[in-house]
Amino acid sequence: MKTLGHLKTVCTVLVCLVLTSLSLNADTTVAVQPGSLNVLLTVQETAGAIRIDEPITSGVPIPHDVDLTDLSTLRLLDNSNQPVGAQFTPLARWGGTPENHSKPVRWLLLDFQSAVPPHETATYRLVNSGGALPAYPRLIVSDARSAVGIDTGVAQFSISKIDGRLRGPDLAQPVYGRVLDPDGRVYTTTGLANVTVALNGPMRASIQVKGTYRDESGKDRLDYTSRYWFYAGQPFVRLFHTVENNTLCTLDENEQPTCYDIGSAGSVTM
């Protein structure tokens, strides 16, 4: 692995279970009354696997004329018109920031879990008509002084605020990052880390860990950001790990950066 100054290498790892070959399509062209939302969602299984309570995260565009500001009216319905446990997070709003609740939602992040037979599809409808609330599986996040704890109902995890390590069931040892340089020197992510709860919802929680790869003497080498996704009722965790080379670029005689080629000044080989 080689990193360039101010560039990032992203590695996606799914611990305990591989979630692949599920796709979600959103059809926002369904005819509705002004101010009403009725989005048809189709989940397609393409790998020939049996999917039971498979976590799905997808963005859904929301038309401006729906004027969606009250997320408490949102419901996700299955093909029997029964409400399904779902999490709704505004990503963007028309004419405002995601935090501005007075502006209508433009992009919505949808989290839910789906059961799909091999090579078949499952359909859902996203509506804003309110109605009965669904039953939700367990997902509790505890943000304590020394660690963030996550209880998914079937497994308990913790992420240390001291060294950023992940602890959980059936792990022989806490999870951390480890790399070697060309001389065989070992750098690990063990050490002081900044741990924050980035998202805490009923279906998915996201914990962010930022820190530095260091050798045994404490010398810094590369920065990193880890994002752990935990799902309600599930025994696994999904990890997005970004390695960051934040070494400042040197400038050439024309005052232009020289760090766009592998092996240039500031590059790190691991």
LODO-509078 format. One record per residue (C-alpha): residue in three letters; z, y, x. Coordinates in steps of 0.02 Angstrom, whole numbers, padded with zeros to 5 digits, always signed. Each point is the difference from the previous one (the first is absolute). Layout:
<rs>
ALAZYX;...
</rs>
This chain:
<rs>
MET+00000+00000+00000;LYS-00048+00171+00067;THR+00052+00164-00076;LEU-00074+00172+00027;GLY+00095+00163+00006;HIS+00040+00059-00177;LEU-00086-00154-00075;LYS+00084-00141-00093;THR-00020-00188-00009;VAL+00046-00071-00170;CYS+00052-00182-00023;THR+00032-00072-00173;VAL+00111-00153-00008;LEU+00060-00095-00153;VAL+00157-00098+00035;CYS+00025-00168-00090;LEU-00151+00009-00115;VAL-00182+00052+00014;LEU-00064+00105-00144;THR-00189+00005+00005;SER-00155-00010-00110;LEU+00071+00089-00151;SER-00096+00152-00060;LEU+00040+00125-00137;ASN-00132+00103-00090;ALA+00042+00147-00112;ASP-00116+00054-00141;THR+00043+00176-00058;THR-00152+00012-00115;VAL+00085-00083-00150;ALA-00020+00117-00149;VAL+00166+00079-00052;GLN+00062+00151-00097;PRO+00027+00161+00099;GLY+00169-00010+00087;SER+00004-00191-00011;LEU-00012-00118+00146;ASN-00078-00173-00014;VAL-00054-00069+00169;LEU-00063-00178+00010;LEU+00058-00089+00159;THR-00078-00164+00058;VAL+00083-00108+00134;GLN-00119-00126+00080;GLU+00053-00151+00104;THR-00134-00051+00127;ALA+00087-00118+00123;GLY+00029-00148-00115;ALA+00189+00015+00006;ILE+00126-00004-00142;ARG+00078+00173-00015;ILE+00171+00011-00080;ASP+00089+00168-00006;GLU-00116+00065+00136;PRO+00043+00180+00050;ILE-00141+00125-00025;THR-00005+00181+00058;SER-00149+00107-00049;GLY-00046+00180-00031;VAL-00065+00048-00172;PRO-00094+00164-00036;ILE+00062+00095-00153;PRO-00122+00118-00091;HIS+00053+00181-00011;ASP-00016+00009-00189;VAL+00133-00135-00021;ASP+00126+00132+00059;LEU+00121-00133+00061;THR+00165+00081+00051;ASP+00128-00114-00083;LEU-00001-00166+00094;SER+00131-00073-00117;THR-00138-00028-00129;LEU-00099-00113+00116;ARG-00009-00186-00037;LEU-00099-00141+00079;LEU-00051-00128-00131;ASP-00065-00177+00029;ASN-00141-00078-00101;SER+00126-00042-00137;ASN+00051+00184-00011;GLN+00172-00041+00072;PRO+00077+00124+00123;VAL+00002-00054+00182;GLY+00124+00059+00131;ALA-00087+00140+00095;GLN+00038+00145+00116;PHE-00091+00167-00015;THR-00004+00121+00147;PRO-00102+00162-00005;LEU-00106+00020+00157;ALA-00090+00160-00048;ARG+00001+00124-00144;TRP-00129+00116-00074;GLY+00039+00174+00069;GLY+00164-00045+00083;THR+00095-00110+00122;PRO+00061-00175-00049;GLU+00176+00072-00015;ASN-00054+00132-00128;HIS+00043-00088-00164;SER-00077+00139-00105;LYS-00176-00044+00061;PRO-00099-00148-00069;VAL-00019-00156+00106;ARG-00168-00021+00087;TRP+00032-00161+00098;LEU+00132-00127-00047;LEU+00064-00139+00112;LEU+00030-00156-00104;ASP+00111-00145+00053;PHE+00017-00159-00102;GLN-00009-00189+00017;SER-00136-00111-00071;ALA-00028-00185-00037;VAL-00183-00048+00026;PRO-00075-00177+00003;PRO-00119-00046+00142;HIS-00169+00089-00010;GLU+00046+00082-00164;THR+00049+00173-00060;ALA+00145+00081-00091;THR-00017+00160-00101;TYR+00126+00138-00034;ARG-00002+00169-00084;LEU+00086+00156+00064;VAL+00049+00110-00147;ASN+00111+00151-00033;SER+00052-00046-00176;GLY+00181-00044+00041;GLY+00078-00147-00092;ALA+00114-00143+00048;LEU+00055-00010+00181;PRO-00033-00159+00100;ALA+00128-00106+00092;TYR+00007+00036+00186;PRO+00047-00120+00141;ARG+00140+00053+00116;LEU-00029+00124+00141;ILE+00147+00100+00069;VAL-00002+00110+00155;SER+00164+00053+00080;ASP-00011+00142+00125;ALA+00160-00016+00102;ARG+00056+00087+00159;SER-00044-00141+00120;ALA-00141-00090-00091;VAL-00115-00003-00150;GLY+00027-00154-00107;ILE-00132-00073-00117;ASP+00040-00128-00135;THR-00157-00070-00084;GLY+00097-00117-00113;VAL-00052-00154+00100;ALA+00029+00063+00178;GLN+00106+00129+00090;PHE-00067+00102+00146;SER+00071+00138+00108;ILE-00074+00123+00125;SER+00119+00067+00132;LYS+00009+00188+00023;ILE+00064-00033+00177;ASP-00148-00097+00070;GLY-00126-00013-00144;ARG+00004-00190-00005;LEU-00037-00096-00160;ARG+00120-00138-00051;GLY-00032-00122-00140;PRO+00014-00180-00059;ASP-00076-00141+00105;LEU-00029+00116+00149;ALA+00052-00079+00165;GLN+00034+00175+00066;PRO-00023+00180-00057;VAL-00181+00062-00002;TYR-00051+00128+00133;GLY-00154+00049+00099;ARG-00037-00061+00177;VAL-00148+00039+00115;LEU-00046-00028+00183;ASP-00090+00117+00119;PRO-00126-00064+00130;ASP+00141-00019+00128;GLY+00101-00111-00116;ARG+00129+00132-00042;VAL+00076-00027-00172;TYR+00018+00139-00128;THR+00090-00026-00165;THR+00040+00102-00156;THR+00186-00037+00016;GLY+00092+00165+00013;LEU+00038+00154-00101;ALA-00113+00012-00154;ASN-00020+00116-00148;VAL+00011-00104-00160;THR-00039+00080-00169;VAL-00032-00060-00177;ALA-00178+00061-00034;LEU-00017-00076-00174;ASN+00129-00077-00115;GLY-00072-00065-00164;PRO+00030-00143-00121;MET-00144-00109+00068;ARG-00020+00053+00183;ALA+00103+00086+00132;SER-00065+00070+00164;ILE+00112+00025+00152;GLN-00067+00100+00148;VAL+00060-00028+00179;LYS-00052+00119+00140;GLY+00046-00031+00181;THR-00061-00032+00177;TYR-00051-00148+00107;ARG+00115+00001+00153;ASP+00025-00108+00153;GLU+00169-00073+00048;SER+00046+00158+00096;GLY-00030+00105-00155;LYS-00164+00078+00059;ASP-00111+00051-00146;ARG-00179-00065-00009;LEU-00073+00011-00176;ASP+00060+00059-00170;TYR-00014-00103-00157;THR+00016+00010-00189;SER+00041-00155-00103;ARG-00014-00002-00189;TYR+00083-00145-00089;TRP-00048-00038-00181;PHE+00123-00101-00105;TYR-00045-00068-00172;ALA+00110-00035-00151;GLY+00035-00185-00023;GLN-00091-00049+00161;PRO+00069-00083+00159;PHE-00122+00081+00122;VAL-00031+00169+00080;ARG-00162+00086+00049;LEU-00004+00095+00165;PHE-00119+00138+00056;HIS+00030+00037+00184;THR-00084+00150+00083;VAL+00006+00021+00189;GLU-00015+00183+00051;ASN-00049+00072+00168;ASN+00061+00179-00011;THR-00038+00043+00182;LEU-00078+00173+00007;CYS-00185+00005+00042;THR-00057+00080+00162;LEU-00142+00128-00009;ASP-00161+00003+00099;GLU-00079+00152+00083;ASN-00065+00056-00170;GLU+00174-00011-00078;GLN-00053-00153-00101;PRO+00111-00154-00026;THR-00035-00146+00118;CYS+00097-00135-00094;TYR-00138-00073-00110;ASP-00051-00140+00118;ILE+00099-00157+00041;GLY+00069+00017+00174;SER+00003+00190-00003;ALA+00154+00098+00052;GLY+00145-00037-00116;SER-00065-00171-00053;VAL+00125-00143-00010;THR-00048-00183+00021;MET+00116-00130-00075;
</rs>
